[in-house]
C-alpha cells in the first residue's frame, strides 16, 4: 500500500496515489491503444501510426 513519506520533514507530493485507479486507467489506456491499432489497419489510415507508437511507448516511459 502506498504511504505518504517525509523527505527530511518536507513532503514532495501531498497525496497518496491509488493503486486501483492506476490499474483502471492503465487498462483503459491499453484498450484505447488497441482500438487505434485495430482502426488503423481496418481503415488503412496510416497517419494514426503516431498514436499507436505513442500508446505502446507511454506505459514503459511512466515506469521509470
MMTF fields as JSON, N, C-alpha, C and O atoms, coordinates in Angstrom:
{
  "mmtfVersion": "1.0.0",
  "mmtfProducer": "UNKNOWN",
  "numBonds": 255,
  "numAtoms": 256,
  "numGroups": 64,
  "numChains": 1,
  "numModels": 1,
  "chainsPerModel": [1],
  "groupsPerChain": [64],
  "chainIdList": ["A"],
  "bondAtomList": [4, 2, 8, 6, 12, 10, 16, 14, 20, 18, 24, 22, 28, 26, 32, 30, 36, 34, 40, 38, 44, 42, 48, 46, 52, 50, 56, 54, 60, 58, 64, 62, 68, 66, 72, 70, 76, 74, 80, 78, 84, 82, 88, 86, 92, 90, 96, 94, 100, 98, 104, 102, 108, 106, 112, 110, 116, 114, 120, 118, 124, 122, 128, 126, 132, 130, 136, 134, 140, 138, 144, 142, 148, 146, 152, 150, 156, 154, 160, 158, 164, 162, 168, 166, 172, 170, 176, 174, 180, 178, 184, 182, 188, 186, 192, 190, 196, 194, 200, 198, 204, 202, 208, 206, 212, 210, 216, 214, 220, 218, 224, 222, 228, 226, 232, 230, 236, 234, 240, 238, 244, 242, 248, 246, 252, 250],
  "bondOrderList": [1, 1, 1, 1, 1, 1, 1, 1, 1, 1, 1, 1, 1, 1, 1, 1, 1, 1, 1, 1, 1, 1, 1, 1, 1, 1, 1, 1, 1, 1, 1, 1, 1, 1, 1, 1, 1, 1, 1, 1, 1, 1, 1, 1, 1, 1, 1, 1, 1, 1, 1, 1, 1, 1, 1, 1, 1, 1, 1, 1, 1, 1, 1],
  "groupList": [{"groupName": "UNK", "atomNameList": ["N", "CA", "C", "O"], "elementList": ["N", "C", "C", "O"], "formalChargeList": [0, 0, 0, 0], "bondAtomList": [1, 0, 2, 1, 3, 2], "bondOrderList": [1, 1, 2], "singleLetterCode": "X", "chemCompType": "L-PEPTIDE LINKING"}],
  "groupTypeList": [0, 0, 0, 0, 0, 0, 0, 0, 0, 0, 0, 0, 0, 0, 0, 0, 0, 0, 0, 0, 0, 0, 0, 0, 0, 0, 0, 0, 0, 0, 0, 0, 0, 0, 0, 0, 0, 0, 0, 0, 0, 0, 0, 0, 0, 0, 0, 0, 0, 0, 0, 0, 0, 0, 0, 0, 0, 0, 0, 0, 0, 0, 0, 0],
  "groupIdList": [1, 2, 3, 4, 5, 6, 7, 8, 9, 10, 11, 12, 13, 14, 15, 16, 17, 18, 19, 20, 21, 22, 23, 24, 25, 26, 27, 28, 29, 30, 31, 32, 33, 34, 35, 36, 37, 38, 39, 40, 41, 42, 43, 44, 45, 46, 47, 48, 49, 50, 51, 52, 53, 54, 55, 56, 57, 58, 59, 60, 61, 62, 63, 64],
  "secStructList": [7, 7, 7, 7, 7, 7, 5, 6, 6, 5, 7, 1, 7, 1, 1, 7, 7, 7, 2, 2, 2, 2, 2, 2, 2, 2, 2, 2, 2, 2, 2, 2, 2, 2, 2, 2, 2, 2, 2, 2, 2, 2, 2, 6, 7, 4, 4, 4, 2, 2, 2, 2, 2, 2, 2, 2, 2, 2, 2, 2, 2, 2, 6, 7],
  "xCoordList": [0.837, 0.0, 0.882, 1.927, 0.475, 1.238, 1.123, 0.066, 2.224, 2.276, 2.882, 3.806, 2.362, 2.911, 4.157, 4.069, 5.335, 6.603, 7.206, 7.048, 7.893, 8.556, 10.008, 10.664, 10.497, 11.898, 12.545, 12.482, 13.162, 13.752, 12.729, 13.038, 11.522, 10.473, 9.697, 8.784, 10.037, 9.351, 8.667, 9.287, 7.402, 6.654, 6.755, 6.318, 7.336, 7.483, 6.124, 5.888, 5.223, 3.881, 2.904, 3.143, 1.816, 0.845, -0.366, -1.504, -0.12, -1.201, -0.633, 0.568, -1.51, -1.142, -1.795, -3.022, -1.016, -1.599, -2.452, -2.161, -3.49, -4.394, -3.977, -3.878, -3.734, -3.344, -4.511, -4.314, -5.71, -6.893, -7.136, -7.399, -7.052, -7.251, -6.165, -6.446, -4.941, -3.847, -4.106, -3.878, -4.577, -4.864, -6.012, -5.951, -7.055, -8.202, -7.763, -8.114, -7.003, -6.587, -5.558, -5.505, -4.743, -3.817, -4.577, -4.218, -5.624, -6.454, -7.176, -7.227, -7.733, -8.395, -7.42, -7.763, -6.21, -5.187, -4.828, -4.671, -4.7, -4.395, -5.538, -5.297, -6.77, -7.919, -7.981, -8.3, -7.681, -7.683, -6.562, -6.761, -5.385, -4.273, -4.628, -4.359, -5.229, -5.65, -6.712, -6.706, -7.62, -8.64, -8.037, -8.472, -7.039, -6.356, -5.662, -5.718, -5.012, -4.295, -5.269, -5.008, -6.382, -7.39, -7.981, -8.137, -8.305, -8.904, -7.918, -8.307, -6.637, -5.609, -5.538, -5.477, -5.544, -5.452, -6.769, -6.775, -7.879, -9.181, -9.469, -9.975, -9.15, -9.465, -8.254, -8.37, -7.08, -5.827, -5.507, -5.061, -5.746, -5.394, -4.036, -3.955, -2.99, -1.643, -1.133, -0.122, -1.809, -1.358, -1.59, -1.032, -2.393, -2.668, -1.485, -1.488, -0.488, 0.694, 1.332, 1.817, 1.338, 1.92, 1.16, 1.782, -0.165, -0.957, -0.628, -0.499, -0.494, -0.217, 1.167, 1.322, 2.167, 3.522, 3.559, 4.184, 2.9, 2.829, 2.128, 2.548, 1.051, 0.332, 1.14, 1.014, 1.973, 2.833, 3.993, 4.368, 4.564, 5.743, 5.394, 6.222, 4.225, 3.89, 3.92, 4.512, 3.319, 3.374, 4.792, 5.069, 5.691, 7.059, 7.789, 8.696, 7.417, 8.057, 7.622, 8.396, 6.401, 5.928, 6.44, 6.297, 7.031, 7.557, 8.909, 9.349, 9.565, 10.91, 10.88, 11.931],
  "yCoordList": [-1.179, 0.0, 1.243, 1.266, 2.252, 3.491, 4.273, 4.299, 4.908, 5.653, 7.017, 7.131, 8.054, 9.397, 9.485, 9.383, 9.677, 9.699, 11.091, 11.841, 11.418, 12.707, 12.581, 11.576, 13.589, 13.65, 14.779, 15.937, 14.457, 15.429, 16.481, 17.671, 16.039, 16.94, 17.634, 18.408, 17.378, 18.017, 16.947, 15.949, 17.149, 16.206, 16.631, 17.721, 15.761, 16.095, 16.16, 17.042, 15.228, 15.193, 15.121, 14.411, 15.842, 15.896, 15.02, 15.42, 13.839, 12.887, 11.474, 11.263, 10.53, 9.122, 8.531, 8.535, 8.024, 7.503, 6.257, 5.455, 6.123, 4.992, 3.895, 4.138, 2.703, 1.571, 1.147, 0.815, 1.159, 0.744, 1.695, 1.245, 2.998, 3.967, 3.823, 3.943, 3.568, 3.371, 2.162, 2.214, 1.09, -0.12, 0.109, -0.338, 0.802, 1.082, 1.915, 1.596, 2.973, 3.833, 3.165, 3.468, 2.267, 1.512, 0.595, 0.468, -0.044, -0.905, -0.079, -0.474, 1.059, 1.935, 2.425, 2.469, 2.793, 3.246, 2.14, 2.39, 0.912, -0.224, -0.484, -0.783, -0.375, -0.584, 0.476, 0.161, 1.704, 2.777, 2.554, 2.769, 2.124, 1.843, 0.702, 0.782, -0.353, -1.475, -1.018, -1.443, -0.16, 0.387, 1.197, 1.081, 2.018, 2.777, 1.831, 2.026, 0.808, -0.159, -0.869, -0.981, -1.344, -2.038, -1.11, -1.503, 0.108, 1.057, 1.457, 1.665, 1.561, 1.933, 0.902, 1.276, -0.379, -1.418, -1.627, -1.948, -1.451, -1.664, -0.61, -0.938, 0.65, 1.737, 2.218, 3.102, 1.624, 1.996, 3.494, 4.142, 4.013, 5.404, 5.396, 5.32, 5.472, 5.272, 6.443, 6.304, 7.596, 8.709, 8.427, 9.121, 7.434, 7.059, 6.279, 5.963, 5.972, 5.25, 5.956, 5.293, 7.284, 8.032, 7.751, 7.635, 7.64, 7.326, 5.929, 5.72, 4.98, 3.596, 3.492, 2.87, 4.09, 4.051, 4.76, 4.266, 5.904, 6.611, 5.802, 5.803, 5.102, 4.275, 3.096, 2.68, 2.549, 1.423, 1.891, 1.204, 3.039, 3.52, 4.223, 4.247, 4.778, 5.557, 4.76, 5.239, 3.574, 2.858, 2.534, 2.564, 2.228, 1.926, 3.197, 3.119, 4.35, 5.603, 6.009, 6.632, 5.666, 6.049, 5.126, 5.45, 3.989, 3.062, 3.513, 2.992, 4.463, 4.86, 5.738, 6.152],
  "zCoordList": [0.0, 0.0, 0.0, 0.651, -0.712, -0.792, 0.514, 1.145, 0.907, 2.161, 1.868, 1.062, 2.522, 2.38, 3.249, 4.473, 2.618, 3.344, 3.319, 2.355, 4.387, 4.516, 4.064, 4.337, 3.385, 2.968, 3.763, 3.351, 4.89, 5.805, 6.241, 6.293, 6.55, 7.03, 5.926, 6.213, 4.67, 3.54, 2.709, 2.343, 2.414, 1.581, 0.123, -0.247, -0.704, -2.118, -2.804, -3.63, -2.467, -3.03, -1.879, -0.902, -1.984, -0.906, -1.197, -0.949, -1.717, -1.967, -1.942, -2.11, -1.733, -1.766, -3.015, -3.112, -3.973, -5.208, -4.947, -4.059, -5.733, -5.612, -6.588, -7.791, -6.079, -6.915, -7.81, -8.98, -7.263, -8.025, -9.196, -10.312, -8.954, -10.033, -11.098, -12.29, -10.681, -11.636, -12.528, -13.736, -11.936, -12.712, -13.69, -14.836, -13.246, -14.118, -15.32, -16.456, -15.08, -16.18, -17.086, -18.278, -16.55, -17.399, -18.344, -19.515, -17.841, -18.694, -19.751, -20.916, -19.359, -20.334, -21.401, -22.582, -20.993, -21.933, -22.923, -24.118, -22.41, -23.289, -24.258, -25.428, -23.796, -24.677, -25.781, -26.928, -25.442, -26.446, -27.461, -28.657, -26.994, -27.909, -28.856, -30.055, -28.325, -29.172, -30.164, -31.319, -29.722, -30.626, -31.762, -32.907, -31.452, -32.505, -33.483, -34.698, -32.941, -33.777, -34.722, -35.92, -34.18, -34.991, -36.052, -37.208, -35.661, -36.601, -37.7, -38.849, -37.333, -38.305, -39.425, -40.597, -39.093, -40.121, -40.851, -42.04, -40.158, -40.786, -41.855, -42.929, -41.568, -42.494, -43.289, -44.138, -43.004, -43.682, -43.542, -44.488, -42.346, -42.042, -41.343, -40.117, -42.13, -41.621, -40.788, -40.101, -40.83, -40.002, -38.514, -37.665, -38.192, -36.8, -36.209, -35.019, -37.024, -36.554, -35.359, -34.442, -35.356, -34.241, -32.943, -31.887, -32.999, -31.808, -31.293, -30.087, -32.208, -31.816, -31.186, -30.135, -31.814, -31.26, -29.906, -28.967, -29.799, -28.517, -27.45, -26.293, -27.829, -26.864, -26.386, -25.234, -27.26, -26.862, -25.997, -25.047, -26.306, -25.58, -24.258, -23.348, -24.137, -22.945, -21.647, -20.679, -21.564, -20.279, -19.829, -18.63, -20.746, -20.353, -19.907, -19.078, -20.432, -20.032, -18.622, -17.897, -18.229, -16.902, -15.813, -14.634, -16.157, -15.167, -14.602, -13.577, -15.25, -14.806, -13.599, -13.11]
}
